[in-house]
């Protein structure tokens, strides 16, 4: 796009541009509205005041005529404006309006940001008017028309979004400003496209002369010609009385695309029947309920206007009649009566079940429905889950030939963002709030990552509603990305957004704090802590778990303790560690116990859903079946798995730690001068086919826990004694640590095969058992201080007064 091209295109729509420059679009709307309102007010005044004040009659009449002339003239002026505004040009008229006053040496970015659409784009990105002014005053880079060109242009026409996005590539100051605010180039482009769509939607609403708008004007008296359906009303209810319709609320707008598809099919002269399939049956009913909403509002196509939607209670119909003949007779009466009525749509939920139950009564539904399904007066909308469709209906080609299948897929992130952009406009109008684009994106990202137990769109609408409520409670109106992240963080307990000074200090000292509790595994801890820092800084893949590690090494060297420590330090409490013994999932039924069956929930899936986030410890992973390993492969790859009912179980908020004793024999036989390395252990695992290579590669890291050295047993003993002391302190009893006790534990608990696990057994059997016995006998009370002495190889409790 050069200056001459710009000038040539501007000439085509110059009258519209000139009019906008003289009187803005919004001002013209106000003039028309106010002129008409004032004329009506003067007419009313004239009607009541003329007998009292006759001298003002002529003045009032003249004023009314003048105002009505102004109103008509403004409408004619607007008609002229629209004839130019909607004219096809190679450059979007919105761009031409922005650049209509451009001179060769002027800065394009400044012109863009001084125009209402450019400013509005920046507002949607979280900029305030003062921010824009401050940026323009500090701006040094100048982008002129001579050096500017459009990039990423898919066709010959230059759109508003393409123009704005191209500015970003030529203006280093603008690119830097967005980057410092954490706004990605893709976010800027998507915001430009959103602003352009909003403007187009406003303009299109005023194009009342288009065929689609004219067709959707409601008719008068159309329903008077339709008949009654008494038998249908016995075994069905109106969609307006269905819970899906009542609970749908404003969510009906989200199904606009599906409703349009259904309208097209229902407008057919013959065979306008629909089979709606979806993974979740609620999605199909929401779509039908949304169609019902549109019919009630009178905004559907003529062929669908005035239709009455009835939801058939197939179970009631089947249970009412004992034999197939009676059932067939009643169903025939219902269908024929609805056909004669002429404005009925019958919804048959769970159509696959209806077909199977009919077959059980020796009724061929295909023969029964075939005649009525060709009718132009009656339409049937059947619903089915994807699974039921493939298992029951898909093979019945004769029956399916009468239906047009519409698959309702779950909304992906991109579609959901587009839907929320529309919903935001309604919320902003009713609730007097303002959403930035990063806030909308944060809602979708957070819903997808942190709330995996319900459909994405439902989660997004819930978060949106809650964030509006929280902002209004504080008498504020601006909803930003930070505000959304605060809400999600309060709901999940997971730190989101910018790292606070307090959290920064905690993360930076993560290694030191872990080393205080896990002795002798400094290399392993540094590997884990570094990975957690990357995850919290937002550098890890958001589609995978927060972190995933395979801990290998001998038993009793700190693998489980590391997992507990990580749960305590990263999530705030050891209670956030979820432990699963993988030896329980070693047989052929292991997978069904994990993910459940159609009738019963899986043990593993239920545990994960209850916790929602934390550290997941998979103990002795090598003992699990190959099917379980395959499931873990999916979890590490995609951050979720699907249970037997087809519902997602989110794993992206977990740190997954799998432990294995694989390679312990190598460690046990190692030469102290040449200790076994991690690569030797992994080679051994692959050689022995303990884990497949692709599974090992999915972990963020394989972490080798070394054998404990004698000098490390003292600090370990101290940690274990301190844990016991903390538990006793809650009972009001003080335990003093003595060198004598530490020495005893080191001597008795030193077993190279089991690491520090033997020491833990000594504490359980000898220390805790003796303390428990003293408490039961009444020898110990709150406020007592005790220590342990070694009396010829036997520990005894010593009380201090």
HELIX and SHEET records of a PDB file:
HELIX    1   1 UNK A    3  UNK A   12  1                                  10    
HELIX    2   2 UNK A   14  UNK A   22  1                                   9    
HELIX    3   3 UNK A   25  UNK A   49  1                                  25    
HELIX    4   4 UNK A   54  UNK A   56  5                                   3    
HELIX    5   5 UNK A   57  UNK A   85  1                                  29    
HELIX    6   6 UNK A   93  UNK A   99  1                                   7    
HELIX    7   7 UNK A  108  UNK A  114  1                                   7    
HELIX    8   8 UNK A  116  UNK A  124  1                                   9    
HELIX    9   9 UNK A  129  UNK A  138  1                                  10    
HELIX   10  10 UNK A  160  UNK A  170  1                                  11    
HELIX   11  11 UNK A  172  UNK A  180  1                                   9    
HELIX   12  12 UNK A  185  UNK A  205  1                                  21    
HELIX   13  13 UNK A  211  UNK A  215  1                                   5    
HELIX   14  14 UNK A  222  UNK A  225  5                                   4    
HELIX   15  15 UNK A  230  UNK A  235  1                                   6    
HELIX   16  16 UNK A  239  UNK A  241  5                                   3    
HELIX   17  17 UNK A  243  UNK A  248  1                                   6    
HELIX   18  18 UNK A  249  UNK A  255  5                                   7    
HELIX   19  19 UNK A  256  UNK A  266  1                                  11    
HELIX   20  20 UNK A  281  UNK A  297  1                                  17    
HELIX   21  21 UNK A  314  UNK A  320  1                                   7    
HELIX   22  22 UNK A  324  UNK A  341  1                                  18    
HELIX   23  23 UNK A  351  UNK A  360  1                                  10    
HELIX   24  24 UNK A  365  UNK A  370  1                                   6    
HELIX   25  25 UNK A  372  UNK A  374  5                                   3    
HELIX   26  26 UNK A  386  UNK A  388  1                                   3    
HELIX   27  27 UNK A  389  UNK A  393  3                                   5    
HELIX   28  28 UNK A  397  UNK A  400  1                                   4    
HELIX   29  29 UNK A  413  UNK A  431  1                                  19    
HELIX   30  30 UNK A  437  UNK A  450  1                                  14    
HELIX   31  31 UNK A  456  UNK A  473  1                                  18    
HELIX   32  32 UNK A  481  UNK A  492  1                                  12    
HELIX   33  33 UNK A  501  UNK A  508  1                                   8    
HELIX   34  34 UNK A  510  UNK A  517  1                                   8    
HELIX   35  35 UNK A  522  UNK A  536  1                                  15    
HELIX   36  36 UNK A  559  UNK A  571  1                                  13    
HELIX   37  37 UNK A  574  UNK A  576  5                                   3    
HELIX   38  38 UNK A  582  UNK A  585  5                                   4    
HELIX   39  39 UNK A  590  UNK A  595  1                                   6    
HELIX   40  40 UNK A  603  UNK A  611  1                                   9    
HELIX   41  41 UNK A  621  UNK A  623  5                                   3    
HELIX   42  42 UNK A  626  UNK A  638  1                                  13    
HELIX   43  43 UNK A  664  UNK A  668  1                                   5    
HELIX   44  44 UNK A  678  UNK A  687  1                                  10    
HELIX   45  45 UNK A  693  UNK A  698  1                                   6    
HELIX   46  46 UNK A  710  UNK A  729  1                                  20    
HELIX   47  47 UNK A  739  UNK A  748  1                                  10    
HELIX   48  48 UNK A  757  UNK A  762  1                                   6    
HELIX   49  49 UNK A  763  UNK A  768  3                                   6    
HELIX   50  50 UNK A  769  UNK A  777  1                                   9    
SHEET    1   A 6 UNK A 236  UNK A 238  0                                        
SHEET    2   A 6 UNK A 308  UNK A 312 -1                                        
SHEET    3   A 6 UNK A 344  UNK A 348  1                                        
SHEET    4   A 6 UNK A 378  UNK A 385  1                                        
SHEET    5   A 6 UNK A 274  UNK A 278  1                                        
SHEET    6   A 6 UNK A 404  UNK A 408  1                                        
SHEET    1   B 2 UNK A 434  UNK A 435  0                                        
SHEET    2   B 2 UNK A 478  UNK A 479  1                                        
SHEET    1   C 5 UNK A 577  UNK A 581  0                                        
SHEET    2   C 5 UNK A 614  UNK A 619  1                                        
SHEET    3   C 5 UNK A 654  UNK A 660  1                                        
SHEET    4   C 5 UNK A 547  UNK A 552  1                                        
SHEET    5   C 5 UNK A 701  UNK A 704  1                                        
SHEET    1   D 2 UNK A 640  UNK A 642  0                                        
SHEET    2   D 2 UNK A 648  UNK A 650 -1                                        
SHEET    1   E 3 UNK A 734  UNK A 735  0                                        
SHEET    2   E 3 UNK A 785  UNK A 791  1                                        
SHEET    3   E 3 UNK A 794  UNK A 800 -1                                        
END                                                                             
